[in-house]
Amino acid sequence: MKIKTISLFLLFLMSCDNKINSAASSARSTSTASTSANSEDDEELNENRASFSVHSFSPSSMYYPGQGEILISGSNFTASATVTIGGNSCTNITLYSANTIGCTVPSGGQGTSSSITVTIGEESVTASELFLYKDFTAVKTVAGTGVAGSTDGTGDVAQFSDSVNGLYFSFSNNILYVADGTNRKIRALDFSNITDISTLSPSDVTVSTLAGDGTKARVDSADDTGATASFAQPEDLVMVGSTLYVTDTGWAGGGADLRKVDPLTGKTTTVSGLTGFINAQLVYDNNFIYLANDYQHVIHQLNPEDDSFIDFAGIRGSAGNIDSVGTSAKIKHPYGLALSSDGQYLYVGTEASDVKKINLSTKKVTTIFGTYSTGGYVDGFSTQTKFRSVSKISAPGNFLFVADHNNCVIREVNLTTNEVSTLVGDNSNCGNSDGSISAATLFRTNGISYHPTFGLFFSDSRWEVQGVSALQSYRIRVLY
């Protein structure tokens, strides 16, 4: 009886053990299935997660023509990255590191907010914040008292002459260089501590003289350093590498030279071989300098490597209006010059009141806006429009900004639609009033220079009526 009881007890234990093992096996099977499912979910999640990220960008806004550099911060960027803003492609993409890429901002819609998207291979990531394309709303004075003079100092006490013809903003050091004509000086306005142009006061800007003693005769100049160098009458300037090239203009019957100025020391030298031009403007396309020789009706091309030059377009000494190729074309009094943002075209504004386009590869010259030798004031499209002596041009992105000298306005040209409109000023009310874009007045704008986050810098000149000075400005202003 005892043996039978023990046997039954052993059978009971074996049954329990089998149940426990079965349960454990079932649990292991369930655990394995669950782990497998989680692994598949993780793989699917990883497939949907980009291998790089976008954290932030700076600056957060630019004026609608764009053309400034934006820096985008993130992680795991590569050299194959592309960037769009509002669906438009950025250019000049630079990989600074795996965490930073930069690119040139394309033109956008006035006052619009746009998304920034980075694409690498098949993956795209859009920034959480939007980029703002600012519109111009007002005009203010950044330097100058309204009284002629050559005083340096802060912008509220600095003085300028009546012929500030050349402005060039250097992005590398945030300095606006000024060809101060009848003061016979190269001046520098320091904006390195300015972050917001809307709150700027003239006392925030420092004006100094880089080169020129201001005392020499109109047709006299001398090489030297800083204040001991002299100029006949500096007309325009452009930065080539780390050197400022300056057209030192003579008057009718006088000579003229192309000068080089070291922006750090003010050391001034003369480029040999290119002389005799009058009222010459400059642009640089990272290969060649182009020089508009106003009184000789020709565009020169200068190689800064050896300072050699050729006649690029127009017939030297022969005024006219013939759209053709290179030196078969005729251009009357070429004055303002600007390069297209893609580097393919040279825009030329003339004192004959039209705007031409030169293809830099083929040298083909085409009249695109205005009416030759028929001054007037007509907004509209293409050659239906009229200007009254074009002095300077800026060409950021899809736009031209044209200083319509004798109409006392700055015109805007939309290169996408070929429409010309008045940006600021009133041709029936020339003046020097700051204020809203609808109320501000201008007269005989000479210099013009665009900055993507500060705005459009310009200079007014004196307006004389039968030898009597009717209006005076002597200031550097900005449309922002």
C-alpha positions in Angstrom: 0.0 0.0 0.0 2.8 2.3 0.8 4.6 1.5 -2.5 1.4 2.4 -4.5 1.1 5.7 -2.7 4.7 6.7 -3.5 4.2 5.7 -7.1 1.1 7.9 -7.5 3.0 10.8 -5.9 5.9 10.4 -8.3 3.5 10.4 -11.3 1.9 13.6 -9.9 5.3 15.3 -9.7 6.2 14.3 -13.3 2.9 15.6 -14.5 3.5 19.0 -12.9 7.0 19.2 -14.3 5.7 18.5 -17.8 3.2 21.3 -17.4 5.8 23.7 -16.1 8.2 22.9 -18.9 5.4 23.4 -21.4 4.4 26.7 -20.0 8.1 27.9 -20.0 8.4 26.7 -23.6 5.3 28.6 -24.5 6.6 31.7 -22.7 9.9 31.5 -24.6 8.1 31.1 -27.8 5.9 34.2 -27.1 8.9 36.2 -26.0 10.8 35.3 -29.2 7.8 36.3 -31.4 7.5 39.6 -29.5 11.2 40.4 -29.9 11.0 39.6 -33.6 8.0 41.9 -34.0 9.8 44.8 -32.1 12.9 44.3 -34.2 10.8 44.6 -37.4 9.1 47.8 -36.0 12.5 49.3 -35.2 13.8 48.6 -38.7 10.8 50.2 -40.2 11.3 53.3 -37.9 14.9 53.5 -38.9 14.0 53.4 -42.5 11.7 56.4 -42.1 14.3 58.4 -40.0 16.8 60.5 -42.1 20.5 59.8 -41.6 21.1 63.6 -41.2 19.3 66.5 -39.4 18.7 70.2 -39.7 18.8 72.2 -36.5 18.9 76.0 -37.4 20.0 78.6 -39.9 21.4 82.1 -40.0 20.5 84.7 -40.9 16.8 84.2 -40.5 15.8 86.8 -43.2 17.1 88.7 -46.3 15.7 91.2 -48.7 13.7 89.5 -51.5 16.5 89.6 -54.2 18.5 87.3 -51.9 22.1 86.6 -52.9 23.6 86.5 -49.5 25.1 83.4 -47.8 23.0 81.5 -45.4 24.6 79.0 -42.9 22.6 75.9 -42.0 23.5 73.9 -38.9 22.7 70.2 -38.4 24.5 66.9 -38.4 25.9 64.4 -40.9 25.9 66.7 -43.8 27.8 65.6 -46.9 29.3 67.2 -50.0 26.3 65.9 -52.1 23.8 68.0 -50.1 21.4 70.3 -52.0 19.3 73.1 -50.6 16.1 74.8 -51.6 14.3 77.8 -50.2 10.6 78.0 -51.1 11.3 75.4 -53.7 14.0 77.5 -55.4 17.5 76.1 -55.5 20.4 77.6 -53.6 23.7 78.1 -55.4 27.3 78.0 -54.4 26.7 75.2 -51.8 29.7 74.9 -49.5 30.3 72.0 -47.0 32.1 73.7 -44.1 31.9 70.6 -41.9 29.6 67.7 -41.2 27.6 70.1 -39.1 27.5 73.2 -41.3 26.7 73.9 -44.9 26.4 77.3 -46.6 24.8 78.5 -49.8 23.7 81.6 -51.7 20.0 82.4 -51.1 17.9 82.6 -54.3 15.4 85.4 -55.0 12.0 85.0 -53.4 8.6 86.7 -53.0 8.5 90.1 -51.3 7.4 89.7 -47.7 7.0 85.9 -47.9 8.0 83.2 -45.5 9.6 80.1 -47.1 10.7 76.6 -46.0 14.3 75.5 -46.2 14.9 71.9 -47.2 18.1 70.0 -47.4 18.4 66.9 -49.6 21.1 64.3 -49.5 20.5 61.4 -51.9 16.9 60.2 -51.5 16.4 61.8 -48.1 15.1 65.3 -47.5 14.7 67.2 -44.2 12.9 70.6 -43.8 13.9 73.1 -41.1 11.2 73.6 -38.4 11.4 77.5 -38.8 10.6 79.5 -41.9 12.9 81.9 -43.8 11.6 85.5 -44.4 12.1 87.4 -47.6 11.9 91.0 -46.4 10.5 93.9 -48.5 11.9 97.4 -48.6 9.8 99.8 -46.5 11.8 103.0 -45.7 14.8 105.2 -46.4 17.2 106.6 -43.8 20.5 108.4 -43.7 23.5 106.4 -42.5 26.2 109.1 -42.7 26.5 112.7 -43.7 25.3 116.0 -42.3 23.9 117.5 -45.4 26.7 120.0 -45.6 29.7 119.6 -47.9 33.0 118.7 -46.3 35.5 116.0 -45.7 35.3 115.5 -41.9 35.7 111.9 -40.6 34.1 110.6 -37.5 30.8 109.0 -36.6 28.1 109.1 -39.3 26.2 112.0 -37.6 29.3 114.4 -38.0 31.0 113.0 -41.1 30.8 115.0 -44.3 31.0 114.2 -48.0 31.4 116.0 -51.3 28.8 116.6 -53.9 30.0 113.8 -56.1 30.0 110.5 -54.2 29.8 108.4 -57.3 31.2 105.0 -56.3 30.0 102.7 -53.5 31.2 99.1 -52.9 30.2 97.0 -49.9 32.7 94.4 -48.9 31.0 91.4 -47.3 34.3 90.1 -46.0 34.8 92.9 -43.5 31.4 94.7 -43.5 32.9 98.0 -44.8 31.2 100.2 -47.4 34.0 101.8 -49.5 33.2 105.2 -51.0 34.8 107.0 -53.9 34.4 110.6 -52.6 34.9 112.4 -55.9 35.6 116.1 -55.4 37.0 115.5 -51.9 39.6 113.3 -53.8 39.5 110.6 -51.2 38.7 107.0 -50.6 36.5 106.8 -47.5 35.4 103.7 -45.5 32.1 103.3 -43.5 32.5 100.6 -40.9 29.3 98.4 -40.3 31.1 95.6 -38.5 29.2 96.2 -35.3 25.8 96.6 -37.0 23.3 93.7 -36.8 20.0 95.4 -37.4 19.8 98.2 -40.0 16.3 99.2 -38.9 17.6 100.4 -35.5 20.8 102.0 -36.8 21.6 105.6 -36.0 24.2 107.5 -37.9 26.2 107.7 -34.7 26.6 103.9 -34.8 28.7 104.1 -38.1 32.3 105.1 -38.2 33.6 107.0 -41.2 37.4 107.2 -42.0 39.7 108.2 -44.8 41.5 105.2 -46.3 43.6 107.1 -48.9 43.9 110.6 -50.4 45.1 113.9 -49.1 42.3 115.9 -50.8 44.4 118.8 -51.9 45.7 118.0 -55.3 44.5 119.5 -58.6 41.9 117.7 -60.6 44.4 116.3 -63.1 47.1 115.6 -60.6 47.7 112.4 -58.7 50.5 110.7 -56.9 51.2 107.2 -55.5 51.9 106.9 -51.8 50.3 105.5 -48.7 47.1 106.7 -47.0 46.7 110.4 -46.6 49.9 111.1 -48.5 48.6 109.6 -51.7 46.5 111.8 -54.0 43.8 111.4 -56.5 42.4 113.5 -59.4 38.8 112.5 -58.8 38.0 108.9 -57.8 34.9 107.8 -59.6 34.3 104.1 -58.8 35.8 101.1 -57.0 35.7 97.4 -56.8 37.4 94.8 -54.6 39.5 92.2 -56.4 40.9 89.7 -54.0 42.4 91.9 -51.3 42.9 95.0 -53.5 40.6 97.9 -54.2 40.7 98.9 -57.9 39.8 102.6 -58.3 39.0 104.6 -61.4 40.7 108.0 -60.9 38.8 110.0 -63.5 40.1 113.0 -65.3 37.9 115.8 -66.7 37.5 116.5 -70.4 40.9 117.3 -71.7 42.6 115.7 -68.7 44.1 112.3 -68.2 42.8 109.5 -66.0 44.3 106.4 -64.3 43.3 103.1 -62.9 44.6 102.9 -59.3 45.1 100.1 -56.8 44.6 100.7 -53.0 45.5 98.3 -50.2 42.4 98.4 -47.9 44.6 97.6 -44.9 47.4 100.2 -45.3 46.0 102.7 -47.9 49.0 102.2 -50.1 48.1 103.5 -53.5 49.7 102.6 -56.9 48.9 103.3 -60.5 48.1 100.6 -63.1 50.1 101.4 -66.2 48.8 101.2 -69.7 45.1 102.1 -69.2 44.7 105.9 -69.3 42.6 108.6 -70.8 39.2 107.4 -69.8 36.6 109.7 -68.2 33.7 108.7 -65.8 34.7 105.0 -65.7 32.8 102.4 -63.7 34.0 99.0 -62.6 32.8 95.4 -61.9 34.6 92.1 -61.3 33.4 88.6 -62.2 36.1 86.7 -60.4 38.1 86.5 -63.6 38.2 89.9 -65.3 37.5 93.5 -64.4 35.1 95.3 -66.7 35.4 99.0 -67.1 32.9 101.4 -68.7 34.7 104.1 -70.5 32.0 106.7 -70.7 33.5 109.4 -72.9 35.1 106.9 -75.3 31.9 104.8 -75.7 33.6 101.4 -75.0 33.7 98.6 -72.4 37.2 97.4 -71.5 38.1 94.0 -70.1 41.1 94.0 -67.7 43.0 90.9 -66.6 44.1 91.6 -62.9 46.8 88.9 -63.2 49.0 91.1 -65.4 46.8 94.3 -65.7 46.6 93.8 -69.5 43.3 94.9 -71.2 41.3 94.8 -74.4 38.4 96.6 -75.8 35.5 94.2 -75.1 32.4 95.9 -76.5 31.7 99.1 -78.4 33.9 101.1 -80.8 36.4 103.3 -79.0 35.6 107.0 -79.8 32.4 106.2 -81.8 29.1 106.9 -80.1 25.9 105.2 -81.4 23.3 102.5 -80.8 24.0 99.3 -82.7 23.2 96.0 -81.1 25.9 93.6 -82.5 28.8 91.6 -81.2 31.8 92.9 -79.4 33.6 95.8 -81.1 31.1 95.8 -83.9 28.5 97.1 -81.5 28.0 100.8 -80.6 27.2 102.0 -77.1 26.8 105.7 -76.4 28.2 106.8 -73.0 28.2 103.5 -71.1 28.1 104.4 -67.4 26.6 102.0 -64.9 27.8 98.4 -64.9 26.5 95.3 -63.0 27.0 91.5 -63.4 24.2 89.0 -63.4 24.1 86.8 -60.4 25.0 83.7 -62.5 28.0 85.5 -64.0 26.7 85.1 -67.6 25.8 88.7 -68.4 27.0 92.2 -68.0 24.3 94.9 -67.7 25.2 98.4 -69.0 23.3 101.5 -68.1 24.0 104.5 -70.4 23.6 108.2 -70.3 21.7 107.8 -73.5 18.9 106.5 -71.3 18.8 102.8 -72.1 20.0 99.5 -70.5 21.9 96.9 -72.5 22.9 93.3 -71.8 26.2 91.8 -72.9 26.7 88.0 -73.1 30.1 87.6 -71.6 30.7 84.4 -73.6 29.6 85.6 -77.0 30.0 89.4 -76.5 26.6 89.9 -78.0 25.2 93.3 -77.1 21.4 93.7 -76.8 19.2 96.6 -75.8 16.7 95.3 -73.2 15.2 98.4 -71.5 14.7 102.1 -72.2 14.7 104.0 -75.5 18.0 105.2 -77.0 18.6 109.0 -76.6 14.9 109.5 -75.8 14.8 110.3 -72.2 11.6 110.1 -70.2 9.8 108.5 -67.4 7.7 105.5 -68.3 7.3 102.3 -66.3 6.2 99.1 -68.1 7.9 96.3 -70.0 11.2 96.0 -71.9 12.0 98.8 -74.5 8.6 100.4 -74.0 10.0 101.9 -70.8 11.9 105.2 -70.5 14.7 106.4 -68.3 16.5 109.8 -68.0 20.2 109.0 -67.8 21.1 105.8 -66.0 24.0 106.4 -63.6 24.5 103.1 -61.7 23.0 99.6 -61.6 23.0 96.7 -59.1 21.9 93.2 -60.2 21.1 90.9 -57.3 19.2 87.7 -58.1 16.3 88.2 -60.5 16.3 92.0 -60.2 18.0 95.1 -61.4 18.1 98.2 -59.3 18.7 101.2 -61.6 19.7 104.7 -60.4 17.6 106.8 -62.8 19.7 109.9 -62.3 17.7 112.8 -63.8 14.3 111.4 -62.8 15.3 111.4 -59.1 14.2 107.8 -58.6 15.5 104.3 -58.2 13.7 101.9 -60.6 13.3 98.1 -60.2 13.5 95.7 -63.1 12.1 92.2 -62.6 14.3 90.1 -64.9 11.8 87.2 -64.8 8.9 89.3 -66.2 10.9 92.2 -67.8 8.7 94.7 -65.9 10.1 98.0 -64.9 8.6 99.8 -61.9 9.5 102.7 -59.6 11.0 101.4 -56.4 11.5 104.7 -54.5 11.4 108.4 -55.2 9.1 110.8 -57.0 10.2 112.2 -60.4 7.9 115.2 -59.9 9.3 116.0 -56.5 13.1 115.7 -56.3 14.4 116.1 -52.7 16.3 114.6 -49.9 13.7 113.5 -47.4 14.0 110.3 -45.4 11.0 108.3 -44.4 8.6 105.6 -45.6 9.3 104.2 -49.1 6.2 106.1 -50.4 7.2 109.4 -48.9 11.0 109.5 -49.3 12.5 111.7 -52.0 15.8 111.4 -53.9 17.7 113.5 -56.3 20.3 112.6 -58.9 21.4 109.3 -57.3 25.0 108.4 -58.2 26.3 105.5 -56.2 24.4 102.3 -55.5 25.3 99.1 -53.7 23.1 96.2 -52.5 23.5 94.3 -49.3 21.2 91.2 -48.7 20.5 91.9 -45.0 21.2 95.7 -44.7 19.4 96.9 -47.9 20.2 99.1 -50.9 22.8 101.8 -50.1 22.9 104.9 -52.4 24.3 108.4 -52.6 22.6 111.6 -53.8 24.5 114.5 -55.6 24.0 118.2 -55.8 21.5 119.5 -58.3 22.4 122.8 -59.9 20.1 125.0 -61.9 22.0 127.5 -64.0 25.0 127.3 -61.7 22.9 127.8 -58.6 22.8 124.9 -56.1 19.1 124.2 -55.8 19.3 120.9 -53.8 22.1 119.5 -51.7 22.5 116.2 -49.9 26.1 115.1 -49.3 24.9 112.0 -47.6 25.0 108.2 -47.8 21.5 106.7 -47.4 20.0 103.2 -47.3 16.7 101.8 -48.6 15.8 99.1 -46.1 
